[in-house]
């Protein structure tokens, strides 16, 4: 098949690691011809161009800055994505007959592009639902329910579901949410299609290797090290993380690593500067190779979600923890099924974001008995290999 993947991520090579490059690489291995449409933001100073990479064609479309920029430019940039993508695909890939178009949320503004390709090529369409917008913005108080803006985006969301021949959701709770809250969507076209990677098997670090990595960040190898890695934004409800860090100052056997960037990073950095915690470390986003090494040297992965969410999120950072045979400790809203799944399958412990006593008790569970870390880490890694690999997801997508 000729497959077109639409994404707002900075996709430049099938060799990169991540849920989208890994999946496209797997589909290419199966003999499909892969085309990718991806932004090149104006800060890079490049015109629209095509990258030929390992048999794939990656169309880099010049856009405004849509990541890590002010809210005005980001908003205008997101709205302009649809005509920019539509124009570029017609110009550079207009002679290609696509059999399948795959796209993910965010954004929800590719409707015209998808409809045009389906009409021109009689292509099938597959939505990988990674974000339920605009409800997530309503939950976080960033948009008023029933407002003109909310109604506009809700209309686009419904149209996207209508255009999609199949809708792949990250979890069963995601599937049920879409069915329950969109009566026009036929339940039979909604299916489980989780976040997935191509796992890399790595040898376990020796105690000497672990000590060397942790010493780089002035952390004692005797401590149980908890790591939060990823986006530091409003969806994570990170005020609770700061309460956890503050409470952990009275502990002597645990250390918390926070690694990432995002809209809440300046706030967290100021808190660290003002409070100077001894049992926690804050790092801005590291090069991927350095981050991967650090994760391998840590013991437990942390996941936070804002407790106000009424939509069941399923953060992809879970995958890097499971890949490295780490158990997870989650503080989430009450509707996501990630915490329930982690506890049911034995690879994590969970509580509601804001329940400080429960969270600290779970931290102590790992500190008191290191065998819990190894046992649950193995269970998590095995679950990843069975349910969260790109082979598993490619099989789902190929079912036509």
C-alpha positions in Angstrom: 0.0 0.0 0.0 0.9 3.6 -0.4 0.5 5.0 3.1 0.4 8.8 3.9 1.0 9.7 7.5 0.0 13.3 8.6 1.6 14.6 11.8 2.6 17.8 13.5 5.6 16.2 15.1 9.0 17.1 13.6 9.4 13.9 11.6 12.7 13.8 9.7 13.8 10.2 9.5 12.4 6.6 9.8 15.6 5.9 11.8 14.5 8.1 14.8 13.0 6.5 17.9 9.5 7.3 19.0 6.0 6.0 18.6 5.5 7.4 15.1 8.9 6.7 13.5 8.9 3.2 15.0 5.4 2.5 13.5 6.3 3.9 10.1 9.5 1.9 10.0 7.6 -1.3 10.8 5.1 -0.6 8.1 7.9 0.1 5.6 9.5 -3.2 6.6 6.3 -4.9 5.6 6.6 -3.6 2.1 4.4 -0.6 2.2 5.6 2.7 0.6 5.6 5.4 3.3 4.9 9.1 2.8 5.0 11.5 5.7 3.7 15.1 5.8 5.3 17.0 8.7 6.0 20.6 9.6 9.2 22.5 9.3 8.7 25.5 11.6 9.6 29.0 10.4 12.3 29.3 13.1 14.3 26.8 11.1 14.3 29.1 8.1 13.7 26.3 5.6 11.3 26.2 2.6 8.9 23.3 2.0 11.0 20.4 0.8 11.1 16.6 0.5 13.5 14.3 2.4 14.1 10.9 0.8 14.9 8.5 3.6 15.2 4.7 3.4 12.6 4.4 0.7 10.2 6.8 2.4 9.4 10.3 1.3 9.0 12.9 4.0 7.4 16.1 3.0 8.5 18.9 5.3 5.9 21.7 5.1 6.9 25.2 6.1 4.6 26.5 8.9 4.5 29.0 11.6 6.1 28.0 14.9 3.6 25.7 16.6 5.7 24.2 19.4 7.4 26.1 22.2 6.2 29.5 21.1 3.7 32.1 22.4 0.1 31.2 22.4 -0.9 33.7 19.7 1.5 32.4 17.1 0.7 28.8 18.1 -3.0 29.4 17.8 -2.7 31.0 14.3 -0.2 28.4 13.3 -2.5 25.5 14.2 -5.4 27.1 12.2 -3.1 27.6 9.2 -1.9 24.0 9.2 -4.9 22.7 7.2 -4.5 24.9 4.1 -0.7 24.7 4.3 -0.7 20.9 4.4 -3.4 20.7 1.7 -1.6 23.0 -0.7 1.8 21.2 -0.2 0.5 17.7 -0.5 -1.3 18.7 -3.8 1.8 20.3 -5.1 4.4 17.7 -4.1 2.5 14.5 -3.8 -0.5 15.1 -6.1 0.4 12.3 -8.5 0.5 9.7 -5.8 -2.5 7.4 -5.3 -2.7 6.7 -1.6 -4.4 3.6 -0.3 -4.4 4.6 3.3 -4.1 7.9 5.2 -3.1 7.7 8.8 -3.2 10.7 11.2 -3.2 11.3 14.9 -4.6 13.9 17.3 -3.5 16.6 17.9 -4.5 18.4 15.8 -8.2 18.0 14.8 -7.8 20.4 11.9 -6.8 18.1 9.0 -10.4 17.4 7.9 -10.1 19.1 4.5 -6.8 17.3 3.8 -8.2 13.9 4.7 -11.5 14.5 2.8 -9.5 15.5 -0.3 -7.3 12.5 -0.3 -10.2 10.1 0.3 -12.0 11.6 -2.6 -9.1 11.7 -5.0 -7.6 8.3 -4.2 -10.6 6.4 -2.8 -8.3 5.9 0.2 -9.1 4.4 3.6 -8.6 6.6 6.6 -7.3 5.7 10.1 -7.3 8.0 13.1 -4.9 7.2 16.0 -6.6 9.1 18.8 -3.9 10.4 21.1 -5.7 13.5 22.4 -9.4 14.2 23.0 -9.8 17.9 22.1 -11.5 20.2 22.9 -12.8 18.5 26.0 -9.3 18.3 27.5 -9.0 22.1 27.2 -12.4 22.5 28.9 -11.3 20.2 31.8 -8.3 22.3 32.4 -10.2 25.6 32.3 -8.5 26.7 29.1 -11.8 26.9 27.2 -15.4 27.5 28.3 -17.8 24.7 27.4 -20.5 25.9 25.0 -18.4 29.0 24.0 -18.1 29.9 20.3 -14.6 28.5 20.2 -15.6 25.3 21.9 -18.5 24.8 19.5 -16.2 25.4 16.5 -13.7 22.9 17.6 -16.3 20.3 18.7 -17.8 20.5 15.2 -14.3 19.8 13.7 -13.8 17.0 16.1 -17.1 15.3 15.1 -16.3 15.8 11.4 -12.9 14.1 12.0 -14.6 11.1 13.5 -17.0 11.0 10.6 -14.2 11.1 8.0 -12.3 8.3 9.8 -13.1 4.8 8.6 -11.5 3.4 11.8 -10.6 5.1 15.1 -7.8 3.6 17.1 -7.8 4.5 20.8 -5.0 4.2 23.3 -7.0 2.2 25.9 -10.4 0.6 26.4 -11.5 3.5 28.5 -10.7 5.8 25.5 -12.8 3.6 23.3 -15.8 3.7 25.6 -15.5 7.5 26.1 -15.7 8.1 22.3 -18.7 5.8 21.9 -20.5 7.2 24.9 -19.9 10.9 24.0 -20.4 10.7 20.2 -23.6 9.0 19.5 -23.1 9.5 15.7 -19.9 7.3 15.8 -20.6 3.7 15.0 -19.2 1.6 17.8 -17.8 -1.0 15.4 -15.3 1.4 13.9 -13.8 2.2 17.3 -11.0 -0.2 18.4 -8.0 -0.5 20.7 -4.8 0.7 19.1 -2.4 1.6 21.9 0.8 3.6 22.0 3.6 1.4 20.8 7.4 1.3 20.2 10.0 -1.0 18.7 11.6 -2.1 22.0 15.4 -2.3 22.2 16.7 -5.1 24.4 19.5 -3.9 26.6 21.7 -5.6 29.2 21.0 -4.7 32.8 23.4 -2.2 34.2 26.1 -3.4 36.6 26.2 -1.7 40.0 29.3 0.1 38.9 27.7 1.4 35.7 24.6 2.6 37.6 26.8 4.3 40.2 28.8 6.1 37.4 25.7 7.4 35.7 24.0 8.6 38.9 27.2 10.3 40.2 27.1 12.5 37.1 24.0 14.1 38.7 25.3 13.9 42.3 23.0 11.2 43.3 24.0 8.4 45.7 23.6 4.9 44.2 22.3 3.7 47.6 19.1 5.6 47.1 15.9 4.4 45.4 15.6 6.8 42.4 12.2 7.8 41.1 12.2 9.6 37.7 9.6 11.8 36.0 10.6 12.3 32.4 8.6 14.2 29.7 6.4 17.2 29.2 6.1 19.6 32.1 2.8 21.2 31.3 -0.7 21.8 32.7 -2.1 18.4 31.7 0.3 16.8 34.2 -1.1 18.6 37.3 2.4 19.2 38.6 1.5 21.2 41.7 1.1 17.8 43.3 4.6 16.8 42.1 6.0 19.8 44.0 4.1 18.6 47.2 5.6 15.2 46.7 9.1 16.6 46.4 8.6 18.8 49.5 7.4 15.8 51.5 10.2 13.6 50.3 12.7 16.0 51.9 12.1 14.2 55.2 13.1 10.9 53.6 16.7 9.7 53.4 16.5 6.7 51.1 14.7 8.1 48.0 15.6 10.7 45.4 13.3 12.2 42.7 14.6 13.1 39.3 12.5 15.6 37.2 13.6 15.8 33.5 11.8 17.6 30.8 10.5 20.9 29.5 7.2 22.6 28.9 5.0 25.5 29.9 5.3 24.7 33.6 9.1 24.3 33.6 9.8 28.0 34.6 7.5 27.6 37.6 9.1 24.4 38.7 12.6 25.8 38.2 11.7 28.8 40.4 10.4 26.4 43.1 13.7 24.5 43.0 15.6 27.7 43.1 13.6 29.0 46.1 13.5 25.8 48.1 16.8 24.1 47.1 15.6 20.5 47.8 18.3 18.0 48.7 16.5 14.8 47.7 15.3 16.0 44.2 17.0 17.1 41.0 15.5 19.2 38.1 17.0 18.9 34.7 15.8 20.5 31.5 15.3 18.2 28.5 18.4 16.0 27.9 19.8 14.7 24.6 17.9 11.4 24.1 21.0 9.3 24.5 21.8 10.9 27.9 18.1 10.6 29.0 18.0 6.9 28.0 21.1 6.2 30.1 19.7 8.1 33.0 16.4 6.2 32.9 18.2 2.9 32.9 20.0 3.9 36.1 16.7 4.9 37.9 14.4 2.5 39.7 10.7 3.7 39.3 9.0 5.8 36.7 6.6 8.5 37.7 3.4 9.6 35.8 1.2 12.5 36.7 -2.2 13.6 35.3 -4.3 16.6 36.3 -7.1 15.3 38.5 -9.7 17.5 36.7 -9.6 15.5 33.6 -12.9 13.8 32.5 -11.2 12.2 29.5 -9.1 9.0 29.9 -5.6 10.0 29.0 -2.8 7.4 28.5 0.6 9.1 28.4 3.2 7.5 26.1 6.0 8.0 28.6 4.8 4.7 30.1 6.6 2.9 27.3 10.1 4.1 28.1 9.7 3.0 31.7 8.4 -0.5 30.7 11.1 -0.8 28.0 13.7 -0.4 30.8 11.9 -2.9 33.1 10.9 -0.2 35.5 7.7 -0.3 37.6 5.5 2.8 37.5 4.0 5.0 40.2 1.0 7.0 39.0 -1.0 10.0 40.3 -3.9 10.4 37.9 -7.5 11.5 37.5 -10.3 9.1 38.4 -11.3 8.3 34.8 -8.1 7.1 33.1 -7.6 3.3 33.2 -3.8 3.5 33.1 -3.4 3.2 36.9 -6.0 0.4 37.2 -4.2 -1.5 34.4 -0.8 -1.1 36.0 -2.1 -2.5 39.3 -4.1 -5.3 37.7 -1.2 -6.4 35.6 1.3 -6.0 38.5 3.7 -3.5 37.0 2.7 -0.4 39.0 0.9 1.3 41.9 -1.5 4.2 41.5 -3.5 6.8 43.4 -5.5 9.9 42.6 -3.5 13.1 42.0 -3.7 15.0 45.3 -3.7 12.0 47.6 -0.4 12.7 49.2 -0.6 10.0 51.9 -1.3 7.3 49.3 1.5 8.5 47.0 4.1 8.6 49.7 3.1 5.2 51.0 3.6 3.8 47.5 7.0 5.4 47.3 7.9 3.7 50.6 6.7 0.4 49.2 9.5 0.5 46.6 12.1 1.9 49.1 11.4 -0.8 51.7 11.8 -3.8 49.4 13.9 -3.5 46.3 12.7 -7.0 45.2 9.4 -5.3 44.4 11.1 -3.1 41.9 12.7 -6.0 40.0 9.6 -8.2 40.1 7.2 -5.5 38.9 9.7 -4.3 36.3 9.9 -7.7 34.7 6.1 -7.9 34.6 5.9 -4.5 33.0 8.5 -5.3 30.4 6.7 -8.5 29.5 3.4 -6.7 29.2 5.1 -4.2 26.8 6.4 -7.0 24.6 2.9 -8.5 24.4 0.7 -5.3 24.0 2.8 -2.2 23.2 5.0 -3.1 20.2 4.7 -1.6 16.7 4.3 -5.1 15.4 1.1 -5.4 17.4 -0.2 -2.0 16.2 0.8 -2.6 12.6 -1.2 -5.8 12.6 -4.2 -3.8 13.8 -3.8 -1.1 11.1 -3.4 -3.7 8.4 -6.7 -5.3 9.1 -8.8 -4.0 6.3 
